[in-house]
Amino acid sequence: MKEVMRSNDPVRLSWAKAVLAGEGIEAIEFDRHASVLDGSILAIQRRLMVADDDFATAQAVLLEAEAELGPADAPEETP
């Protein structure tokens, strides 16, 4: 397995897992309990892992999905 993402943000990790699942790629979250035991200092980040064979595709899928979101501080478009 290879690491495709590392974060302490559970929303971002959940989003990434959903994006990958939509493409048929299984992602497994490592270090979830270790990061909880660590408390609030966030020293241990959670890792999102995929199978070696899915790694390149997973990276491409996540990069494309992040590009579609645009910058986090962009104003919302109104119709």
N, C-alpha and C positions, 0 to 999 in steps of 0.2 A: 504494500500500500504506500501511497505517496501523499504528502500534505499539499492540498490545493488552496487552503486558507487558514489563517490564524487570527483569532479575535477574542475579545472579552465581551463583545456585544451579542447577546442572545438573539436579538431581532435580525441582525445581519447574518448570523449563522443559519437561522431558520429560513431566511429568504434564500440564501445560497443553496441549502438543501432542497428547497422547493424548486428552484430553477433547475438544478441538476436532475432531480426526479422527473421533471417535465421532459427531459431529454433522455430518460431511461438510464441515468447514471446513479448508482447507489452511493451515497456519501455517509460516512460514519463519523460521529463526533467523538474525538479522543480528549481526555483530560477534563471532562465535564465536572466530575466529582472532585478532582484535585483543585480545580479553580474555585469551587464552592468552599472547600475546607480552608483555602488560603484566606478567605475573608474579603475585606474590602480593599486590600492593597493591590489586587489585580496583577500579582507577579507571575502567575501561571495562566497563560492564555489557552483557550480551547483550540484544538486543531481539527479541521475538517479534512478527512482522508478519503481517497478514492482508490480503486484498484489500479495497479500499474498500467494496465491496458487502456483505462479510461482517462488517464492523467492529462494527456495533450488535449483531448476533446473537452474535458472539464474546464481546463484553463481557458480555452477559446470561448466556451459557452459563458463562463462567468465574466470574462472581459467584455464580450458583446452585451450582456445584460447590464453590466455597470455603465457602459457607454450610453445605452438607451435611457438610463435613469437621469443622466446629466449630473451637474454639480449639486452637492447637497444644499448649497446656499442659493440656488437659483430660485427666482420668484415663480410662483405658480401662474400658469397661463389661464386666462379667463376667456370664455367664448365670446 
